[in-house]
Amino acid sequence: MRLDKFICKSTDLSRTEARRVIHAGEVIVNGDVVTDEATQVHENNLITLTGRQLVARPSRYLMIHKPAGTLCSNVDGVYPSLFHRLDIERADDLHIVGRLDADTTGLVLLTDDGRWSFNIIRPQQQCEKVYRVGLRDPLAAEVAATFAQGLLLQGESAATLPARLEPVGPKEVLLTITEGRFHQVKRMFAAVGNKVVSLHREQIGQIKLDVELGQWRHLTVDEVGSF
């Protein structure tokens, strides 16, 4: 992880304060003074601040049930930040693993472990994400086969990866995808002449949403280890 992030994770300093002590030459990594906050360090490195050895706090892993009208951001915008729902210390140290649009509900994962989140979002992982999709029009019979083959979205040169579609009602489906392109689910249905009217993420990998709307919990050891 970055040196400034490591210092924040092992002290009570803010990111700005961490950069200040780094630039001042107060941080030593494996015997060398390091003044670049972007330097990559590991938890097994010997890192000291003004002579005191630093030990990073254990990483945290959470799920939250995102309501509509909230932003997957740690700052407010047109809508309030999802982070207002977290009654936890140092919530700003967390980042979101796979954002949802403001009007989309469902499972959001948060962590302060960058390596863990990268294992989820990197394309090679092909992590499955399951969405419950409400549609404007009844699902056409051929759409499942089209999604399974992959389709070309407007403005892109590469087709989507194969996706699995399971009808659960005339205008409701479960869609499983392994990508995270911009507005992907909405654009996929637009490409076949339909429109998404509601979107809810139920599952990421082996982790299933099981808390009430607006609530959160820590992930179990098994859930963390599933990636």
ZIGITA-V640901 format. One record per residue. N is the residue number from 1. PHI is phi in whole degrees, 0 to 359 (NA if undefined). PSI is psi in whole degrees, 0 to 359 (* if undefined). Layout:
BEGIN
n->N phi->PHI psi->PSI
n->N phi->PHI psi->PSI
END
This chain:
BEGIN
n->1 phi->NA psi->166
n->2 phi->295 psi->149
n->3 phi->299 psi->318
n->4 phi->295 psi->325
n->5 phi->291 psi->321
n->6 phi->300 psi->317
n->7 phi->296 psi->318
n->8 phi->297 psi->325
n->9 phi->281 psi->349
n->10 phi->240 psi->2
n->11 phi->219 psi->185
n->12 phi->260 psi->14
n->13 phi->284 psi->146
n->14 phi->283 psi->170
n->15 phi->300 psi->320
n->16 phi->296 psi->317
n->17 phi->294 psi->323
n->18 phi->297 psi->317
n->19 phi->295 psi->325
n->20 phi->296 psi->314
n->21 phi->289 psi->330
n->22 phi->294 psi->311
n->23 phi->297 psi->333
n->24 phi->280 psi->358
n->25 phi->78 psi->22
n->26 phi->269 psi->357
n->27 phi->249 psi->130
n->28 phi->240 psi->129
n->29 phi->243 psi->116
n->30 phi->51 psi->42
n->31 phi->90 psi->354
n->32 phi->245 psi->138
n->33 phi->290 psi->129
n->34 phi->240 psi->127
n->35 phi->245 psi->7
n->36 phi->256 psi->114
n->37 phi->294 psi->340
n->38 phi->275 psi->358
n->39 phi->304 psi->133
n->40 phi->277 psi->128
n->41 phi->231 psi->165
n->42 phi->235 psi->158
n->43 phi->294 psi->341
n->44 phi->270 psi->1
n->45 phi->286 psi->154
n->46 phi->269 psi->108
n->47 phi->238 psi->126
n->48 phi->235 psi->150
n->49 phi->236 psi->117
n->50 phi->46 psi->43
n->51 phi->89 psi->351
n->52 phi->261 psi->127
n->53 phi->289 psi->136
n->54 phi->259 psi->139
n->55 phi->231 psi->123
n->56 phi->291 psi->143
n->57 phi->294 psi->154
n->58 phi->301 psi->145
n->59 phi->291 psi->155
n->60 phi->242 psi->147
n->61 phi->221 psi->122
n->62 phi->228 psi->158
n->63 phi->240 psi->150
n->64 phi->219 psi->147
n->65 phi->266 psi->100
n->66 phi->287 psi->127
n->67 phi->278 psi->161
n->68 phi->294 psi->155
n->69 phi->76 psi->25
n->70 phi->229 psi->156
n->71 phi->255 psi->139
n->72 phi->279 psi->72
n->73 phi->204 psi->156
n->74 phi->267 psi->10
n->75 phi->229 psi->152
n->76 phi->286 psi->154
n->77 phi->220 psi->229
n->78 phi->299 psi->326
n->79 phi->242 psi->162
n->80 phi->290 psi->153
n->81 phi->291 psi->142
n->82 phi->299 psi->336
n->83 phi->294 psi->342
n->84 phi->297 psi->340
n->85 phi->279 psi->349
n->86 phi->264 psi->109
n->87 phi->267 psi->75
n->88 phi->215 psi->146
n->89 phi->292 psi->146
n->90 phi->52 psi->45
n->91 phi->298 psi->331
n->92 phi->293 psi->345
n->93 phi->286 psi->344
n->94 phi->275 psi->154
n->95 phi->229 psi->160
n->96 phi->270 psi->137
n->97 phi->257 psi->94
n->98 phi->87 psi->95
n->99 phi->283 psi->157
n->100 phi->242 psi->150
n->101 phi->297 psi->161
n->102 phi->302 psi->324
n->103 phi->271 psi->0
n->104 phi->266 psi->141
n->105 phi->250 psi->171
n->106 phi->118 psi->204
n->107 phi->287 psi->126
n->108 phi->231 psi->134
n->109 phi->259 psi->144
n->110 phi->226 psi->147
n->111 phi->200 psi->168
n->112 phi->245 psi->17
n->113 phi->253 psi->100
n->114 phi->294 psi->325
n->115 phi->294 psi->321
n->116 phi->295 psi->313
n->117 phi->295 psi->325
n->118 phi->296 psi->324
n->119 phi->296 psi->337
n->120 phi->275 psi->317
n->121 phi->268 psi->344
n->122 phi->294 psi->138
n->123 phi->303 psi->325
n->124 phi->297 psi->336
n->125 phi->290 psi->330
n->126 phi->47 psi->50
n->127 phi->291 psi->127
n->128 phi->282 psi->135
n->129 phi->235 psi->130
n->130 phi->251 psi->126
n->131 phi->241 psi->139
n->132 phi->264 psi->121
n->133 phi->242 psi->125
n->134 phi->264 psi->134
n->135 phi->244 psi->153
n->136 phi->291 psi->320
n->137 phi->241 psi->156
n->138 phi->303 psi->148
n->139 phi->288 psi->127
n->140 phi->291 psi->147
n->141 phi->298 psi->327
n->142 phi->274 psi->355
n->143 phi->294 psi->322
n->144 phi->301 psi->317
n->145 phi->293 psi->322
n->146 phi->297 psi->315
n->147 phi->295 psi->323
n->148 phi->293 psi->331
n->149 phi->275 psi->336
n->150 phi->96 psi->145
n->151 phi->222 psi->157
n->152 phi->269 psi->124
n->153 phi->271 psi->152
n->154 phi->302 psi->133
n->155 phi->83 psi->4
n->156 phi->241 psi->155
n->157 phi->257 psi->346
n->158 phi->244 psi->137
n->159 phi->291 psi->157
n->160 phi->294 psi->155
n->161 phi->289 psi->157
n->162 phi->307 psi->136
n->163 phi->234 psi->151
n->164 phi->253 psi->130
n->165 phi->240 psi->128
n->166 phi->232 psi->109
n->167 phi->294 psi->137
n->168 phi->237 psi->359
n->169 phi->185 psi->171
n->170 phi->303 psi->325
n->171 phi->233 psi->27
n->172 phi->220 psi->136
n->173 phi->220 psi->161
n->174 phi->256 psi->126
n->175 phi->242 psi->128
n->176 phi->247 psi->121
n->177 phi->233 psi->163
n->178 phi->239 psi->15
n->179 phi->238 psi->179
n->180 phi->215 psi->50
n->181 phi->290 psi->162
n->182 phi->302 psi->120
n->183 phi->50 psi->39
n->184 phi->301 psi->312
n->185 phi->298 psi->314
n->186 phi->298 psi->321
n->187 phi->288 psi->328
n->188 phi->297 psi->315
n->189 phi->287 psi->327
n->190 phi->298 psi->325
n->191 phi->293 psi->339
n->192 phi->251 psi->19
n->193 phi->81 psi->19
n->194 phi->241 psi->178
n->195 phi->220 psi->135
n->196 phi->280 psi->125
n->197 phi->252 psi->344
n->198 phi->207 psi->146
n->199 phi->215 psi->129
n->200 phi->218 psi->124
n->201 phi->270 psi->124
n->202 phi->259 psi->334
n->203 phi->205 psi->144
n->204 phi->231 psi->118
n->205 phi->58 psi->234
n->206 phi->268 psi->358
n->207 phi->269 psi->121
n->208 phi->251 psi->140
n->209 phi->293 psi->127
n->210 phi->218 psi->23
n->211 phi->241 psi->158
n->212 phi->289 psi->162
n->213 phi->307 psi->128
n->214 phi->83 psi->355
n->215 phi->263 psi->164
n->216 phi->217 psi->165
n->217 phi->205 psi->162
n->218 phi->286 psi->146
n->219 phi->286 psi->154
n->220 phi->282 psi->166
n->221 phi->301 psi->318
n->222 phi->295 psi->321
n->223 phi->295 psi->317
n->224 phi->298 psi->318
n->225 phi->283 psi->356
n->226 phi->284 psi->352
n->227 phi->248 psi->*
END
